[in-house]
Amino acid sequence: MSFVSQMPDIRVCVQSSELAVRAALKELLAGLGPLDLDVEEIGTVELVMAEALNNIVEHAYPEGDPAGPINIACKHATDGLHLTVIDEGRGMPNGRTPLGQAANLDVDFCDIPEGGFGWFLIKDLAKDVTYQRIAPQNRLTLRLAVAMA
């Protein structure tokens, strides 16, 4: 017997901006409604996707560059949610994602780094994280182990 998800595939397309990230997250989470995710699963999806999308807005389409498309595809499978995020902005330095290491928090409060937690969170919470630059596009794929059948 093959698995048939109760959730149709989700596609979200926005033009890069901080407000667009909020709208995209809202649309994505609304589309996950049929899965009846618990609060922890919803939080995982929202956190990982917010970090990925905010990185795109900040680095792929930095201030001064024109806004561009961000396309999200989400498919439910037996091993969780499979997400693909595609943009046409600047590529990752050296053609790969940052290492995503935990920041050292054993320092004075004023010396705690302001950023740098995003890739650590993404790689800690998501599985099968891959990045490809297929000109002119950046393609990030990942799997979130939520709503597993």
DSSP file (Angstrom, degrees, kcal/mol; ACC not computed):
  #  RESIDUE AA STRUCTURE BP1 BP2  ACC     N-H-->O    O-->H-N    N-H-->O    O-->H-N    TCO  KAPPA ALPHA  PHI   PSI    X-CA   Y-CA   Z-CA
    1    1 A M              0   0    0      0, 0.0     2,-0.2     0, 0.0     0, 0.0   0.000 360.0 360.0 360.0 128.3    0.0    0.0    0.0
    2    2 A S        -     0   0    0      1,-0.1     2,-0.3     2,-0.0     0, 0.0  -0.562 360.0-107.4 -91.3 154.1    1.5    3.4   -1.0
    3    3 A F        -     0   0    0     -2,-0.2     2,-0.5     1,-0.0    75,-0.1  -0.618  30.5-172.6 -80.1 131.3    1.4    6.5    1.1
    4    4 A V        -     0   0    0     -2,-0.3    73,-0.1    73,-0.1     2,-0.1  -0.980  20.5-134.4-124.9 117.1   -0.9    9.3   -0.1
    5    5 A S        -     0   0    0     -2,-0.5    30,-0.0    71,-0.3    73,-0.0  -0.364   4.9-141.9 -70.3 146.9   -0.6   12.5    1.8
    6    6 A Q  S    S+     0   0    0     -2,-0.1    -1,-0.1     2,-0.1    29,-0.0   0.468  84.7  78.6 -82.6  -2.5   -3.7   14.3    3.0
    7    7 A M  S    S-     0   0    0     69,-0.1    69,-0.4    27,-0.1    -2,-0.1  -0.919  78.1-134.6-111.9 126.8   -1.9   17.6    2.1
    8    8 A P        -     0   0    0      0, 0.0    -2,-0.1     0, 0.0    66,-0.0  -0.401  43.1 -84.9 -69.3 155.9   -1.6   18.9   -1.4
    9    9 A D        -     0   0    0     66,-0.1     2,-0.4     1,-0.1    66,-0.2  -0.284  46.6-136.6 -57.4 146.5    1.8   20.2   -2.5
   10   10 A I  E     -A   74   0A   0     64,-2.6    64,-2.6    -3,-0.1     2,-0.4  -0.905  20.0-175.0-112.0 136.1    2.3   23.8   -1.5
   11   11 A R  E     -A   73   0A   0     -2,-0.4     2,-0.4    62,-0.2    62,-0.2  -0.995   2.9-179.0-130.2 127.2    3.8   26.5   -3.7
   12   12 A V  E     -A   72   0A   0     60,-2.5    60,-3.2    -2,-0.4     2,-0.4  -0.994   1.7-175.4-126.9 129.2    4.5   30.0   -2.4
   13   13 A C  E     +A   71   0A   0     -2,-0.4     2,-0.3    58,-0.2    58,-0.2  -0.990  13.2 157.7-129.0 125.9    6.0   32.7   -4.6
   14   14 A V  E     -A   70   0A   0     56,-2.4    56,-2.7    -2,-0.4     2,-0.4  -0.922  42.0-111.6-138.7 163.5    7.0   36.2   -3.3
   15   15 A Q  E     -A   69   0A   0     -2,-0.3     5,-0.2    54,-0.2    52,-0.1  -0.847  55.5 -91.5 -94.1 136.3    9.3   39.1   -4.2
   16   16 A S  S    S+     0   0    0     52,-3.3     2,-0.3    -2,-0.4     3,-0.1  -0.213  73.9 114.1 -58.9 126.2   12.1   39.4   -1.7
   17   17 A S  S  > S-     0   0    0      1,-0.1     4,-1.8    50,-0.1     5,-0.1  -0.899  73.8-102.7-175.3 162.7   11.5   41.7    1.2
   18   18 A E  H  > S+     0   0    0     -2,-0.3     4,-1.5     1,-0.2     5,-0.1   0.905 123.7  49.0 -62.3 -40.0   11.2   41.5    5.0
   19   19 A L  H  > S+     0   0    0      1,-0.2     4,-2.1     2,-0.2    -1,-0.2   0.862 106.9  56.1 -66.6 -34.9    7.4   41.8    4.7
   20   20 A A  H  > S+     0   0    0      1,-0.2     4,-2.9     2,-0.2    -1,-0.2   0.860 101.7  57.1 -65.7 -34.7    7.3   39.2    2.0
   21   21 A V  H  X S+     0   0    0     -4,-1.8     4,-2.6     2,-0.2    -1,-0.2   0.934 107.6  47.9 -60.6 -45.4    9.1   36.7    4.3
   22   22 A R  H  X S+     0   0    0     -4,-1.5     4,-2.3     1,-0.2    -2,-0.2   0.928 113.4  47.2 -60.1 -45.4    6.2   37.2    6.8
   23   23 A A  H  X S+     0   0    0     -4,-2.1     4,-2.4     1,-0.2    -2,-0.2   0.907 112.0  50.2 -63.9 -41.7    3.6   36.7    4.1
   24   24 A A  H  X S+     0   0    0     -4,-2.9     4,-2.7     2,-0.2    -2,-0.2   0.913 111.0  48.7 -64.6 -42.5    5.4   33.6    2.8
   25   25 A L  H  X S+     0   0    0     -4,-2.6     4,-2.8     2,-0.2     5,-0.3   0.919 111.4  50.1 -62.4 -43.1    5.6   32.0    6.2
   26   26 A K  H  X S+     0   0    0     -4,-2.3     4,-2.1    -5,-0.2    -2,-0.2   0.924 113.4  45.4 -61.0 -45.1    1.9   32.7    6.9
   27   27 A E  H  X S+     0   0    0     -4,-2.4     4,-1.9     2,-0.2    -2,-0.2   0.907 113.9  49.1 -66.1 -42.5    0.9   31.1    3.6
   28   28 A L  H  X S+     0   0    0     -4,-2.7     4,-1.0     2,-0.2    -2,-0.2   0.945 112.8  46.5 -62.0 -49.2    3.2   28.1    4.1
   29   29 A L  H  < S+     0   0    0     -4,-2.8     3,-0.5     1,-0.2     4,-0.2   0.875 110.5  53.2 -64.2 -37.1    1.9   27.5    7.6
   30   30 A A  H >< S+     0   0    0     -4,-2.1     3,-1.5    -5,-0.3    -1,-0.2   0.895 105.7  54.6 -63.0 -38.9   -1.7   27.8    6.5
   31   31 A G  H 3< S+     0   0    0     -4,-1.9    -1,-0.2     1,-0.3    -2,-0.2   0.736 100.6  60.2 -66.5 -22.6   -1.0   25.3    3.8
   32   32 A L  T >< S+     0   0    0     -4,-1.0     3,-2.1    -3,-0.5     4,-0.4   0.479  74.5 104.9 -83.0  -2.1    0.2   22.8    6.4
   33   33 A G  G X   +     0   0    0     -3,-1.5     3,-1.9     1,-0.3    -1,-0.2   0.836  68.9  61.1 -47.3 -45.4   -3.2   22.9    8.2
   34   34 A P  G 3  S+     0   0    0      0, 0.0    -1,-0.3     0, 0.0    -2,-0.1   0.716  97.0  61.8 -60.0 -18.6   -4.4   19.5    6.9
   35   35 A L  G <  S-     0   0    0     -3,-2.1    -2,-0.2    -4,-0.1    -3,-0.1   0.640  94.6-143.3 -82.5 -13.6   -1.4   17.9    8.7
   36   36 A D    <   -     0   0    0     -3,-1.9    -3,-0.1    -4,-0.4   111,-0.1   0.930  25.9-164.2  51.3  52.3   -2.6   19.1   12.1
   37   37 A L        -     0   0    0     -5,-0.4    -1,-0.1     1,-0.1     2,-0.1  -0.305  15.8-117.6 -65.9 148.1    1.0   19.7   13.3
   38   38 A D     >  -     0   0    0      1,-0.1     4,-2.5     4,-0.0     5,-0.2  -0.369  34.8 -97.2 -80.2 170.9    1.6   20.1   17.0
   39   39 A V  H  > S+     0   0    0      1,-0.2     4,-2.2     2,-0.2     5,-0.1   0.829 123.7  52.2 -61.4 -34.8    3.0   23.4   18.3
   40   40 A E  H  > S+     0   0    0      2,-0.2     4,-2.1     1,-0.2    -1,-0.2   0.908 110.3  47.7 -68.3 -41.6    6.6   22.1   18.4
   41   41 A E  H  > S+     0   0    0      2,-0.2     4,-2.4     1,-0.2    -2,-0.2   0.918 111.9  49.8 -65.4 -42.9    6.4   20.9   14.8
   42   42 A I  H  X S+     0   0    0     -4,-2.5     4,-2.8     1,-0.2     5,-0.2   0.921 110.3  51.6 -60.0 -43.4    4.9   24.3   13.7
   43   43 A G  H  X S+     0   0    0     -4,-2.2     4,-2.6    -5,-0.2     5,-0.2   0.882 108.4  51.0 -61.4 -39.4    7.7   26.1   15.5
   44   44 A T  H  X S+     0   0    0     -4,-2.1     4,-2.4     2,-0.2     5,-0.3   0.942 112.4  45.5 -63.5 -48.0   10.4   24.0   13.8
   45   45 A V  H  X S+     0   0    0     -4,-2.4     4,-2.4     1,-0.2     5,-0.3   0.941 115.8  46.8 -60.1 -47.7    9.0   24.7   10.3
   46   46 A E  H  X S+     0   0    0     -4,-2.8     4,-2.4    -5,-0.2    -2,-0.2   0.906 113.9  46.9 -64.3 -42.9    8.6   28.4   11.1
   47   47 A L  H  X S+     0   0    0     -4,-2.6     4,-2.3    -5,-0.2     5,-0.2   0.944 114.9  44.6 -65.8 -49.1   12.0   28.8   12.6
   48   48 A V  H  X S+     0   0    0     -4,-2.4     4,-2.3    -5,-0.2    -2,-0.2   0.934 117.7  43.9 -62.9 -46.4   13.9   27.0    9.8
   49   49 A M  H  X S+     0   0    0     -4,-2.4     4,-2.9    -5,-0.3     5,-0.3   0.880 111.3  53.6 -70.5 -36.0   12.0   28.6    7.0
   50   50 A A  H  X S+     0   0    0     -4,-2.4     4,-2.7    -5,-0.3     5,-0.2   0.927 111.0  47.3 -61.6 -43.5   12.3   32.1    8.6
   51   51 A E  H  X S+     0   0    0     -4,-2.3     4,-2.0    -5,-0.2    -2,-0.2   0.937 114.6  46.0 -62.9 -46.5   16.1   31.7    8.9
   52   52 A A  H  X S+     0   0    0     -4,-2.3     4,-1.7     2,-0.2    -2,-0.2   0.934 116.7  43.9 -62.7 -46.8   16.4   30.5    5.3
   53   53 A L  H  X S+     0   0    0     -4,-2.9     4,-2.4     1,-0.2    -2,-0.2   0.896 112.3  51.3 -69.2 -40.3   14.1   33.2    3.8
   54   54 A N  H  X S+     0   0    0     -4,-2.7     4,-2.5    -5,-0.3    -1,-0.2   0.873 107.8  54.2 -64.8 -35.4   15.7   36.0    5.9
   55   55 A N  H  X>S+     0   0    0     -4,-2.0     4,-3.0    -5,-0.2     5,-0.8   0.898 108.1  50.2 -62.4 -39.6   19.1   34.9    4.7
   56   56 A I  I  X>S+     0   0    0     -4,-1.7     5,-2.0     3,-0.2     4,-1.0   0.947 112.3  46.1 -63.0 -48.3   17.9   35.2    1.1
   57   57 A V  I  <5S+     0   0    0     -4,-2.4    -2,-0.2     1,-0.2    -1,-0.2   0.911 120.3  39.9 -61.1 -42.2   16.6   38.7    1.7
   58   58 A E  I  <5S+     0   0    0     -4,-2.5     5,-0.3    -5,-0.2    -2,-0.2   0.872 132.9  16.7 -77.0 -38.1   19.7   39.8    3.5
   59   59 A H  I  <5S+     0   0    0     -4,-3.0    -3,-0.2    -5,-0.2    31,-0.2   0.814 125.9  43.9-111.1 -38.6   22.4   38.1    1.4
   60   60 A A  I  <<S+     0   0    0     -4,-1.0    30,-2.8    -5,-0.8    -3,-0.2   0.872 132.3  23.6 -77.2 -35.9   21.0   37.0   -2.0
   61   61 A Y  S   <S-     0   0    0     -5,-2.0    -1,-0.3    28,-0.2     3,-0.1  -0.562  90.8-177.3-123.3  65.8   19.2   40.3   -2.6
   62   62 A P    >   -     0   0    0      0, 0.0     3,-2.6     0, 0.0    -3,-0.1  -0.132  43.2 -72.3 -66.3 163.0   21.1   42.7   -0.3
   63   63 A E  T 3  S+     0   0    0     -5,-0.3    -5,-0.0     1,-0.3    -6,-0.0  -0.267 124.8  32.9 -53.1 133.4   20.1   46.3    0.1
   64   64 A G  T 3  S+     0   0    0      1,-0.5    -1,-0.3    -3,-0.1     3,-0.0   0.022  98.9  97.4 102.5 -26.7   20.9   48.2   -3.1
   65   65 A D  S <  S-     0   0    0     -3,-2.6    -1,-0.5     1,-0.1     3,-0.1  -0.632  86.3 -97.9 -87.5 153.2   20.2   45.2   -5.3
   66   66 A P        -     0   0    0      0, 0.0    -1,-0.1     0, 0.0   -50,-0.1  -0.382  43.3-102.3 -66.7 150.2   16.8   44.9   -7.0
   67   67 A A        -     0   0    0    -52,-0.1   -50,-0.1    -3,-0.0   -52,-0.0  -0.309  46.5-174.4 -64.4 156.6   14.2   42.6   -5.3
   68   68 A G        -     0   0    0     -3,-0.1   -52,-3.3    -7,-0.1     2,-0.1  -0.906  26.9 -68.5-148.6 176.1   13.8   39.3   -6.9
   69   69 A P  E     -A   15   0A   0      0, 0.0    19,-0.8     0, 0.0     2,-0.4  -0.363  30.4-168.7 -74.5 146.1   11.7   36.1   -6.7
   70   70 A I  E     -AB  14  87A   0    -56,-2.7   -56,-2.4    17,-0.2     2,-0.5  -0.986  11.2-168.6-128.1 121.6   11.7   33.6   -3.9
   71   71 A N  E     -AB  13  86A   0     15,-2.9    15,-2.8    -2,-0.4     2,-0.4  -0.946   2.7-168.1-117.1 130.0    9.9   30.4   -4.7
   72   72 A I  E     -AB  12  85A   0    -60,-3.2   -60,-2.5    -2,-0.5     2,-0.4  -0.960   2.9-173.4-118.6 131.3    9.1   27.8   -2.1
   73   73 A A  E     -AB  11  84A   0     11,-2.6    11,-2.4    -2,-0.4     2,-0.4  -0.989   5.0-173.6-122.5 135.2    7.8   24.3   -2.8
   74   74 A C  E     +AB  10  83A   0    -64,-2.6   -64,-2.6    -2,-0.4     2,-0.4  -0.994   4.3 179.8-133.4 129.7    6.7   21.9    0.0
   75   75 A K  E     - B   0  82A   0      7,-2.3     7,-3.1    -2,-0.4     2,-0.4  -0.992  20.9-136.9-130.2 136.1    5.7   18.3   -0.4
   76   76 A H  E     + B   0  81A   0     -2,-0.4   -71,-0.3   -69,-0.4     2,-0.3  -0.784  32.1 163.3 -93.6 133.8    4.6   16.0    2.4
   77   77 A A  E >   - B   0  80A   0      3,-2.7     3,-1.8    -2,-0.4    72,-0.3  -0.819  54.8 -88.5-138.2 177.6    6.0   12.4    2.4
   78   78 A T  T 3  S+     0   0    0      1,-0.3    71,-0.9    -2,-0.3     3,-0.1   0.785 125.9  50.1 -62.7 -26.6    6.4    9.5    4.9
   79   79 A D  T 3  S-     0   0    0      1,-0.3     2,-0.3    69,-0.2    -1,-0.3   0.217 122.4 -91.7 -99.3  15.6    9.7   10.9    6.2
   80   80 A G  E <   -B   77   0A   0     -3,-1.8    -3,-2.7    67,-0.3     2,-0.5  -0.812  68.8 -19.2 120.6-155.7    8.4   14.5    6.7
   81   81 A L  E     -BC  76 144A   0     63,-2.5    63,-2.6    -2,-0.3     2,-0.6  -0.815  49.1-155.2 -97.8 130.2    8.2   17.7    4.8
   82   82 A H  E     -BC  75 143A   0     -7,-3.1    -7,-2.3    -2,-0.5     2,-0.4  -0.925  18.1-172.8-105.2 120.2   10.5   18.2    1.7
   83   83 A L  E     -BC  74 142A   0     59,-3.0    59,-2.2    -2,-0.6     2,-0.4  -0.917  13.7-171.7-119.7 140.2   11.1   21.8    1.0
   84   84 A T  E     -BC  73 141A   0    -11,-2.4   -11,-2.6    -2,-0.4     2,-0.5  -0.999   4.5-168.9-128.0 130.0   12.8   23.5   -1.9
   85   85 A V  E     -BC  72 140A   0     55,-2.9    55,-2.7    -2,-0.4     2,-0.4  -0.983   7.4-174.9-121.9 124.9   13.6   27.2   -1.9
   86   86 A I  E     +BC  71 139A   0    -15,-2.8   -15,-2.9    -2,-0.5     2,-0.3  -0.964   8.0 165.4-123.5 134.1   14.8   28.9   -5.1
   87   87 A D  E     -BC  70 138A   0     51,-1.8    51,-2.7    -2,-0.4   -17,-0.2  -0.905  34.7-139.2-137.2 169.7   15.9   32.5   -5.7
   88   88 A E        +     0   0    0    -19,-0.8     3,-0.1    -2,-0.3    49,-0.1  -0.012  67.2 108.2-118.0  27.0   17.7   34.4   -8.4
   89   89 A G  S    S-     0   0    0      1,-0.2   -28,-0.2   -20,-0.2   -29,-0.1   0.015  80.2 -43.2 -88.3-162.4   19.9   36.5   -6.2
   90   90 A R        -     0   0    0    -30,-2.8    -1,-0.2   -31,-0.2   -31,-0.1  -0.314  65.5-114.0 -63.9 146.9   23.6   36.4   -5.4
   91   91 A G        -     0   0    0      1,-0.1    -1,-0.1    -3,-0.1     3,-0.1  -0.290  36.1 -86.1 -78.4 166.7   25.2   32.9   -4.8
   92   92 A M    >   -     0   0    0      1,-0.1     3,-2.3     2,-0.1    -1,-0.1  -0.452  54.6 -93.9 -68.7 142.8   26.6   31.6   -1.6
   93   93 A P  G >  S+     0   0    0      0, 0.0     3,-1.4     0, 0.0    -1,-0.1  -0.368 112.2   6.0 -57.0 136.0   30.3   32.5   -1.0
   94   94 A N  G 3  S-     0   0    0      1,-0.2     3,-0.1    -3,-0.1    -2,-0.1   0.612 122.9 -82.8  62.1  13.7   32.5   29.6   -2.3
   95   95 A G  G <  S+     0   0    0     -3,-2.3     2,-0.3     1,-0.2    -1,-0.2   0.707 105.7  84.8  69.4  20.8   29.3   27.9   -3.7
   96   96 A R  S <  S-     0   0    0     -3,-1.4    -1,-0.2    36,-0.1     3,-0.1  -0.978  81.5 -93.5-149.3 162.8   28.3   26.3   -0.4
   97   97 A T        -     0   0    0     -2,-0.3    34,-0.1     1,-0.1    -5,-0.0  -0.343  52.2 -93.1 -71.0 155.3   26.4   27.1    2.8
   98   98 A P        -     0   0    0      0, 0.0    -1,-0.1     0, 0.0    -6,-0.0  -0.248  40.9-105.0 -60.7 160.3   28.2   28.3    5.8
   99   99 A L        -     0   0    0     -3,-0.1    -2,-0.1     1,-0.1    24,-0.0   0.849  40.0-141.5 -59.4 -36.1   29.3   25.6    8.3
  100  100 A G        +     0   0    0      1,-0.2     2,-0.2    16,-0.0    -1,-0.1   0.944  33.1 172.2  74.8  47.7   26.6   26.5   10.7
  101  101 A Q        -     0   0    0      1,-0.1    19,-0.2    15,-0.1    -1,-0.2  -0.625  39.4 -98.5 -90.4 150.8   28.5   26.1   14.0
  102  102 A A        -     0   0    0     -2,-0.2     2,-0.2    18,-0.1    -1,-0.1  -0.409  41.1-118.2 -64.8 139.0   27.1   27.1   17.3
  103  103 A A        -     0   0    0     -2,-0.1     2,-0.7     1,-0.1    -1,-0.1  -0.484  28.2-104.9 -76.7 149.8   28.3   30.5   18.5
  104  104 A N        +     0   0    0      1,-0.2    -1,-0.1    -2,-0.2     3,-0.1  -0.671  39.3 175.5 -76.2 113.5   30.4   30.7   21.7
  105  105 A L        +     0   0    0     -2,-0.7     2,-1.3     1,-0.2    -1,-0.2   0.358  55.3  97.6-100.1   3.6   28.0   32.1   24.3
  106  106 A D        +     0   0    0     -3,-0.0     2,-0.3     3,-0.0    -1,-0.2  -0.343  69.4  91.8 -88.9  54.5   30.5   31.7   27.2
  107  107 A V  S    S-     0   0    0     -2,-1.3     5,-0.1     1,-0.1     0, 0.0  -0.846  90.5 -67.3-136.6 170.5   31.5   35.4   26.8
  108  108 A D    >   -     0   0    0     -2,-0.3     3,-2.0     1,-0.1     4,-0.4  -0.299  51.6-112.0 -58.8 148.3   30.4   38.7   28.4
  109  109 A F  G >  S+     0   0    0      1,-0.3     3,-1.4     2,-0.2    -1,-0.1   0.871 117.7  54.7 -51.7 -43.1   26.9   39.7   27.4
  110  110 A C  G 3  S+     0   0    0      1,-0.3    -1,-0.3     3,-0.0    -2,-0.1   0.649 106.1  54.1 -69.6 -12.9   28.2   42.6   25.3
  111  111 A D  G <  S+     0   0    0     -3,-2.0    -1,-0.3     2,-0.1    -2,-0.2   0.405  75.8 117.8-100.7   0.8   30.4   40.3   23.3
  112  112 A I  S <  S-     0   0    0     -3,-1.4    -7,-0.1    -4,-0.4    -3,-0.0  -0.526  75.3-109.6 -67.1 130.3   27.7   37.8   22.3
  113  113 A P        -     0   0    0      0, 0.0    -1,-0.1     0, 0.0    -2,-0.1  -0.309  16.2-142.6 -64.7 145.5   27.5   37.9   18.5
  114  114 A E  S    S+     0   0    0     -3,-0.1     2,-0.2     2,-0.0     3,-0.1   0.862  79.0  10.4 -76.2 -37.0   24.4   39.5   17.0
  115  115 A G  S    S+     0   0    0      1,-0.1     0, 0.0     2,-0.1     0, 0.0  -0.506  78.4  90.7-125.4-166.9   24.1   37.1   14.1
  116  116 A G        +     0   0    0     -2,-0.2     4,-0.3   -13,-0.0    -1,-0.1   0.478  64.5  99.9  94.4   2.2   25.5   33.9   12.8
  117  117 A F     >  +     0   0    0     -3,-0.1     4,-2.5     2,-0.1     5,-0.2   0.679  60.6  81.7 -91.2 -19.0   22.9   31.5   14.5
  118  118 A G  H  > S+     0   0    0      1,-0.2     4,-2.7     2,-0.2     5,-0.2   0.913  92.9  41.7 -57.6 -53.8   20.8   31.0   11.4
  119  119 A W  H  > S+     0   0    0      1,-0.2     4,-2.5     2,-0.2    -1,-0.2   0.836 113.1  55.2 -68.1 -31.0   22.8   28.3    9.6
  120  120 A F  H  > S+     0   0    0     -4,-0.3     4,-1.9   -19,-0.2    -1,-0.2   0.944 111.4  44.6 -62.5 -46.3   23.4   26.5   12.9
  121  121 A L  H  X S+     0   0    0     -4,-2.5     4,-2.5     2,-0.2     5,-0.3   0.923 113.7  49.7 -63.7 -44.8   19.7   26.4   13.5
  122  122 A I  H  X S+     0   0    0     -4,-2.7     4,-2.5     1,-0.2    -2,-0.2   0.951 115.6  41.9 -59.8 -49.7   18.9   25.3   10.0
  123  123 A K  H  < S+     0   0    0     -4,-2.5    -1,-0.2     1,-0.2    -2,-0.2   0.763 115.6  50.8 -72.9 -23.9   21.4   22.5   10.0
  124  124 A D  H  < S+     0   0    0     -4,-1.9    -1,-0.2    -5,-0.2    -2,-0.2   0.873 120.6  32.2 -77.2 -38.2   20.5   21.4   13.5
  125  125 A L  H  < S+     0   0    0     -4,-2.5    20,-0.4    -5,-0.2     2,-0.2   0.728 112.9  63.8 -94.0 -24.5   16.8   21.2   12.9
  126  126 A A     <  -     0   0    0     -4,-2.5     2,-0.3    -5,-0.3    18,-0.2  -0.643  66.8-144.8-102.8 159.4   16.6   20.1    9.2
  127  127 A K  E    S+D  143   0A   0     16,-3.4    16,-2.8    -2,-0.2    -3,-0.1  -0.808  74.9  18.0-114.8 157.9   17.8   16.9    7.6
  128  128 A D  E    S-     0   0A   0     -2,-0.3     2,-0.5    14,-0.2    -1,-0.2   0.858  75.9-176.2  53.5  44.0   19.3   16.4    4.1
  129  129 A V  E     +     0   0A   0     -3,-0.2     2,-0.3    13,-0.1    13,-0.2  -0.616   7.2 170.0 -77.0 122.0   20.3   20.1    3.7
  130  130 A T  E     -D  141   0A   0     11,-2.6    11,-2.5    -2,-0.5     2,-0.4  -0.977  18.0-163.5-133.4 149.1   21.7   20.7    0.2
  131  131 A Y  E     +D  140   0A   0     -2,-0.3     2,-0.4     9,-0.2     9,-0.2  -0.995   9.7 176.9-130.6 136.8   22.6   23.9   -1.7
  132  132 A Q  E     -D  139   0A   0      7,-2.1     7,-2.8    -2,-0.4     2,-0.7  -0.998  22.2-148.3-137.0 142.1   23.2   24.2   -5.4
  133  133 A R  E     +D  138   0A   0     -2,-0.4     2,-0.7     5,-0.2     5,-0.2  -0.938  21.6 172.1-106.4 108.1   24.0   27.2   -7.6
  134  134 A I  E >   -D  137   0A   0      3,-2.3     3,-2.7    -2,-0.7    -2,-0.0  -0.859  53.6 -82.6-116.9  92.0   22.5   26.5  -11.0
  135  135 A A  T 3  S+     0   0    0     -2,-0.7   -47,-0.1     1,-0.4     3,-0.0   0.012 115.0  13.0 -45.1 132.5   22.9   29.8  -12.7
  136  136 A P  T 3  S+     0   0    0      0, 0.0    -1,-0.4     0, 0.0     2,-0.3  -0.866 123.1  68.1 -96.2  26.0   21.1   32.0  -12.4
  137  137 A Q  E <   - D   0 134A   0     -3,-2.7    -3,-2.3   -49,-0.1     2,-0.4  -0.798  57.6-147.5-115.9 148.0   19.4   30.3   -9.4
  138  138 A N  E     -CD  87 133A   0    -51,-2.7   -51,-1.8    -2,-0.3     2,-0.5  -0.913  21.6-165.1 -99.5 135.1   20.2   29.3   -5.9
  139  139 A R  E     -CD  86 132A   0     -7,-2.8    -7,-2.1    -2,-0.4     2,-0.5  -0.960   8.4-177.4-129.9 114.0   18.5   26.1   -4.9
  140  140 A L  E     -CD  85 131A   0    -55,-2.7   -55,-2.9    -2,-0.5     2,-0.4  -0.945   6.6-176.9-109.3 125.2   18.2   25.1   -1.2
  141  141 A T  E     +CD  84 130A   0    -11,-2.5   -11,-2.6    -2,-0.5     2,-0.3  -0.945   9.9 156.7-121.4 146.2   16.6   21.7   -0.4
  142  142 A L  E     -C   83   0A   0    -59,-2.2   -59,-3.0    -2,-0.4     2,-0.4  -0.986  30.4-133.3-159.1 163.5   15.9   20.3    3.0
  143  143 A R  E     -CD  82 127A   0    -16,-2.8   -16,-3.4    -2,-0.3     2,-0.5  -0.987  10.4-155.8-125.9 134.1   13.7   17.9    4.9
  144  144 A L  E     -C   81   0A   0    -63,-2.6   -63,-2.5    -2,-0.4     2,-2.5  -0.947  18.3-136.3-109.2 124.1   12.0   18.5    8.2
  145  145 A A        +     0   0    0     -2,-0.5     2,-0.3   -20,-0.4   -65,-0.2  -0.399  64.3 116.9 -80.8  65.4   11.2   15.4   10.2
  146  146 A V        +     0   0    0     -2,-2.5    -2,-0.1     1,-0.2   -65,-0.0  -0.902  65.4  20.1-127.0 157.6    7.7   16.5   11.1
  147  147 A A  S    S+     0   0    0     -2,-0.3   -67,-0.3     1,-0.2     2,-0.2   0.881  80.9 177.9  52.3  42.8    4.3   15.0   10.3
  148  148 A M              0   0    0     -3,-0.2    -1,-0.2   -69,-0.2   -69,-0.2  -0.562 360.0 360.0 -80.8 141.2    5.9   11.7    9.5
  149  149 A A              0   0    0    -71,-0.9   -70,-0.1   -72,-0.3    -1,-0.1   0.428 360.0 360.0 -94.6 360.0    3.6    8.8    8.6
